[in-house]
Amino acid sequence: MNPQFTENRTPKDPFGDMYSPAQSGKKKGSFFAGIARFVLLIFIGMAAGGAGIATQGYFFFTNTLPSIEKLKKYTPPLITHFYGAKGEVIHEFAYQRRFLMPIDQIPRVLQESFVAAEDKNFWQHHGVDKEAILRAIKKNLAAGGLNEGASTITQQVAKTFLLTPERKFTRKIKEAILSTRIERSLTKDQILYLYLNQIYLGSSAYGVEAAAQTYFDKSVKDLTISECALLAGLPKAPSKTSPKLNIKKSLERRGYVLKRMLEDGYITEAQYEAANQEEPKISSKVNPYLKAAPDFVEHVRRYVEKKYGTDALYKDGLQVYTTVDLDLTKVAQESVESGLRELDKRQGYRGPIRTMNVKSMMDFLEEKTRSMDAPLRFGQVTEGVVTHIDSENVYVRMGSHVQGETKREYVGQIKIDPNP
C-alpha cells in the first residue's frame, strides 16, 4: 500500500499583507505604503457597495416588470363592419381604425422604410442600441437641448405594450430591460409585426394598412417607395406631419426617410431620385359611410351593442350583415330632403337666425372652416352669413375648406326673386 502524502495548498490571501503587523526591519516608506493600502481599501469598499446597490436596483426593476407573454397573444382592437344587402360596407365602428396585417403581407420596402427612419441598427442590436445612444448624446450636447432620441423599435414596442407613458428615467431603465427580454423571446419579424400593426400614424389610422388606405386609398401591397417613405416619416409627429394637414412637412419627412434608405443601402440612387420627385396623390376621401342609411345603421348599432356589449362592437371586429338596400335608401332620403325644402320655402321668409357684428361673424366663419372636413357639394344644406344685399342679389359667405396648403373659400351670390 502506497503511503498517502498531503500537501498544504492553501492559497495565499491576496489581501493578507495589508493586515499583518509591521516588521521591525521595515523601511521608512512603510508609513506611506500603509496610507496607500488604506485608501485602496476604501476604494474597494465603495466599489463593492456600489455594485451591491446596482444589483439591488436591478433585481428591484426586474421583479416589478410586466411579463412579455402578452406580446405573444397580440389581439388589438379591430374594426366592426356593417354590410348592406349587396355585400358592400355601409359603416365601421371601432375605438381604433386598424386592419391587422401579417408581416409577410407587409412589403419588405415598407419595413425597411420604418427601420431606416426609426432604428438604423434594428437588425443587429439586441434591444438597446449603444451606438444610437452615444450619437444622440453627442447631438443633444451640441444642440444644447433634447433634439434626438435613441429608442429602438424594440424599446418602442416595450413602451407601447407594457409600460405607462410616464416620462421618467426609471421608465427608460425598465424599457431597456424589457427590450432585451423581448429580443430573446421574439424574432425580428415578430417585433416588426407588433410595431407596424400597433403604431399610430395620424388621421385616426392605427397600423400601416389603415394608414395606406387613409392617405392613399390603397393597400400596403400597392404602395410605391415614395409612399412607403412618407408613411415611415409620420411616427415622430403624426398630427404635425400628416399629408392631409401639412403636405409641406410631410414631404420634408419623406425626403429625410428616403435619404436614410439610400445611405443604408435599401434603395439605389436612381430609386431615390425617382421617389423624391414623385408627386404624392393624397386621398381626399372622407368617411364614405356618414350618409349611408344613418337611421338604419343607428338602429342596428343599438341592437348589436345591447346584445353583445360595447367592447364587442368597438373592439372585436364583428362582421354584421343587414338587409338594407343603399340604392333604394338613397332615393328615399333624397325624396324626403326635397319635400322638406319645398315645405320650408312655402313657409316664407322668417327672418335671420341671428344678427352678428363683425367679430362674431368672423368667429362663426372660422369655426365653420375648422369643422368642414370635406368640400361643400351641390344641393347640400349649410348655414351661411349674409354680408351684403343690393337691389338684385344677396351675398353669402359659408366658410372655407382647407386641404394641405389649398384653401377653397365659399362665397355665394343669390339672385333676388321678385316673386318669392
N, C-alpha and C positions, 0 to 999 in steps of 0.2 A: 504494500500500500504506500503510495507516494505521499510524502508529507505535504500538507497544505500551508502555503505561505500567504499571509495577508499583508498587503502594502497599504499604508495610510496615504490615500489620495485626496484627502480633504482639501478642496480648493482654497487658495489664499483669499482672504477677504479683501476685495479691492479697495474698500474704504477703511481697513483696519489701521493703517498707519496714521490716519487722521486722529484716532483716539488714543494711541499709545503714549505713555508718559515720556517726557523729554529726557534724552540721554545727556549725561554729563559732558560727553565729548562733542555735543552739537556745536556747529559754528554759530557766529553771532547773527547770521541771516535767518536763523530759525524763527525768530520773533515775527519777521515779515512773512515768512512762509506760513506761519500759523494764522496770520490775518487773512492771507490769500485763501487758505483752506476754509476759514470761517465764512468768507464771502461766497465761496463756491457752494458751501452747504446751504446758505440762504437761497442762492440761485436755484439749486436743485429742489429745495423745498417749495419755492414759489412755482417752479415748473410743474412739480408733481401736483400741487394744489390746483393750478390752472387746468391741468389735464383732468383732474378729478371733477372740477366744476363743468368742464366741457363735456365729459362723459355723462354726468348727471343731467346736463341740459339736453344732450342728445336723446337719452332714454325718456326724459320728460316729453319731448316733442313726439318721439316715435310711439309712445304709449297712448298719446291723446289724438293721434291722427286717424282719420276715417279710413275704412277699408276700400281698396281699389276694386273689389269684386263687382261693385255696381256697374263699372265700366264694361264688364263682360256681358251685362244684361241690359244694354242700352235700348231703351224704349221711349223715345222722345214723344212729346205731344204731336199728333198728326191732324191733318185736315179732314173734317167730316164733309162729304159731298152729298148734295141732294140732286137727284136726276129726274128729268121730265119723262113723259110718255114715250118719246122717241130716243131716249138714252142720252140726251145731252145734259150737261151740268147746268143746273139752274141756280145753285147757291153753294157757298162754302161757309163753314163755321170752324173757328179754331182760335185758341189762345195765341198760337204762333203759326204763321204760314210757312209750312215746311213740307218738302217731299223727300222722303228718305231714299238715298241712292247708294247702292253697293259700291265699294271702292273700285271694282273692276268695270263699272259703268261710268266712272268719272274719268274723262280723258287725262292721259299722262301729262299733257302740256298744261292743263289746268292745275294739276297737283304741283307741278314744277313752278308754276307762276306764284303760288302761295308760299312755297318753300323759299324761292328766291326773294320774295318780299318780306317774309316774316322770320325765316330761320335758315340762314345760308348753310349751316353745318348740320342740318337736321339728320341727314343720312349717316353722319359719322359720330355725333355725340351720344352720350348715354343719359340724356335728360337735362343736363346743365351744360351750357356752352361757355367754357372758361375764356376762350378767345373773344367771344362777343362781350363778355363782362368787362374784360380789360379794354376792349375797343370803346365801349360805352363810357367807362370811367374817364378815359383819355379825352373823348369828345366833349363830355359834360364839363370837365375841368376847363377845357379850352373855351367853351361857350359860357362858362360861369353860371350854369343852370342845368336843370334836368331836361335835356333835349332828346336824348336817345335812351331807350331801354335795352335790356338784354335777355328778355324772357324768350325761351324756346317755345316751339309749338307744343311740346310735351308739357311744359310749365303752364301754358295757357289752358290746356286740357285739364290739368290738375286744378287750376284756379276755378275754371268754369263749372266743373262737375263735382268737385269735392270740397271746396273751401268757400268761405264767405267773401264778399267783395271789400272787406276792410283793408285800408291802406296802412299796414303796419309792417315793421321789419320782421316781426315774428312770423307773419304770414308768408313772407318771402322764404324764410327758413323751411317752414312746413312745405311750401311749394316745391322747393329744391329736393327735399327728402322724398316726397310723393312722386316727383318726376323720375327719380332713379328707380323707384319701385315699379312704376308704370312701364319703364323701358325694359325691366327684367321680366315682366309678365306679358306684355303685348308686343306684337311685331310693329314695325314702322307703318305698314299698310293699315293695321288696325287703329293706330293712333291717328293717322290722317283721316280715316273713315269717320272717327268721332269728331274730329276738328271740323272737317268740311261739311258735315251734316248739321252741326250744332251752332256754328258761328252766325252772329247777326250781321247782315250786310246792308241794312238800311231799307227804307220804304216798306216796312213790315215783312221783309224777306229774311227767313232763317234758313241757312244752308245754301249751298251753291246752286242747287236745282231751282229752288224758289227764286233766287236772285236772277238766274238766267232767264226765267220766264217773266219776271217783273220788269227787268231792264231791256231785254232783247226779244221778248215774246218767242223764245225758242228753248229747247232742252240743252243741257250742258254738252251733249254729244255733238251738237251742231255749232258750237262756239268757235270763232276764229281765234288766232293767237292774240290779236289785239283785244278782243272781248274778254278773253281769259285774264289778260294783264289788267284790264280795267276792274274786273271783279276782285282780283288779288290786291288792288290798291285801296279797297274800301275798309278793311277791318280797323285801321288806325283811327278813323273818324267817319263812321258810316253816314251820319247826318250831314256833315260839312262837305263830304266828297261825293255824295250821291249824284249821279249824272242827271237825275230828274230835277235836282235842286241847284246844282252848281257844276255845270259841264266843264267850266274852265279848270276848277280844282280837280275834277275827276280826270281830266286829260293830263294834268301835271303828274298826278299819281300814276297814271298808266305809263307815262314816259319813264318815271323812276323804276317801275317794275320791269319794263322791257329792257332797260339798261342793265339791271341786276341779272336778268335772264341771259343777256348777251355775255356779261362778264363771267357768269358761272357755267357757260357752255351749253345752255339749254336750247338756244336758238342761234342761227347763223347771222352774219352781218346783213345779208340780203333779207332775211325774215324780219330782222329788227327794223330795217328801213321801211319795209312794206307795212308792218304793223303800226309803226309810229305815224305813218302818213294816212292810215285808214280812217275814213270819216265814220264816227260811231252812229249807228242807227238806233237811237233810243226809242223804245216803245212809248207812245203817248196814251196807250190804252189804260183806262181807269177800270175799276171793278165792274165787269160786264153784267153782274148779277143784281145790281141795285134796283133795276126796273123790271126784272123778270118775275112776274106774278108775286109781288111783295106780300099781298094779303094772304094768298095761298101758302107761301113759304113760311110766313109767321105762324099760321095755324099748324103746319107740320112741325115746325121748330118747337112749339109749346108741347105738342103731343110727345115728341121724342124725348124732350127734357124731362117731362113728367114721368114717362115710362122707364127711362134708362138712367136718368140723372144728368146733372150739369157737366160733370167731368167726362162722362161717356160722350156727350155731344161735342164738347170742345177739345178733347184730348185723344180720343180713341180711334179717330179716323174711320168713322162709320160710313157705310155706303147705303144711302136711303133712296129707294126708288118710289116714285109717285106716279099719279095718273094725269098730271096737268099737261095740257097741250098749249105750248107757248104761242103758237100762231093764232089760235082762237083767243087766247088770253089777251094778246096784243090788240086784236081787233076790238075786243070788248072794252079794254082800257081807253083806246082812242075814241071810241063812241061816247063813253062816259065823260071824258075830258071835253070833247067837242060840245056835248049837251050842256055841261056846266058853264062853259064860256058863253054860249048863246043865252043861257038863263041870266048870267051875270050882266051881259050887255043890255038885256031887256029891263034890268032894274034901273038903268040910267046912271048918270054920274053922281056919286055920293060924296064928293069932296076928297081932299087929300087924306091919306092915312095919318100924317102929322106934318107940321111945319118945322123946317130946320133953319138954323143960322149957318153961316159958312163953316164954322168949326165942326158942328155936328154932322153936316153933310160930308165933309172930308173924312171924319171918323167912320161914318157909315160906309163910304166907298172903300176905305182901306180894309174894313172888316169883310166886306163882300169879296175883295180881291184875295184876302188870306184864305177864305173858305171856299173859293172857286177852284175845285180840283180838276175841272175839265172845261173846255171851251163851251160857250153857250151854243145851243143848236136851234135851228129854225122851228118855230112853234112852241118853244119852251116858255113857260111862265116864270117870270122873275121880277123881283122888286127893282125899282129904279127911282132916281131923283130928277124931278123936273127942274131944269136950270134956267129955262128961258121960254117965253111964249111970245110969238109975234102974231100978225094978223092971219097967217096961213099955216104955221107949224108949231108943234110942241117939241122941244128939245129935251132929251132924257139921257142921263148917264147911269150906267149899270155896272160899274166896277171894271176890273181887268183880270185877264187870265195870264199868269206868268209860268213859263216853262223854260228852265235854264236861264239864259240871258235874253230870251224873247218875251216881250210883253205885248199883249193884244188888248187894247182898251175898247170898251163897248160904249159907243155914243149913238143914240137913236134920234131920228128925226121923223116925227109923225105928222102927216097931213091932217089938218083940222077938217072934219066933215061938217059941212054947213047944215046937214040934217041928221044930227046924232040920234 
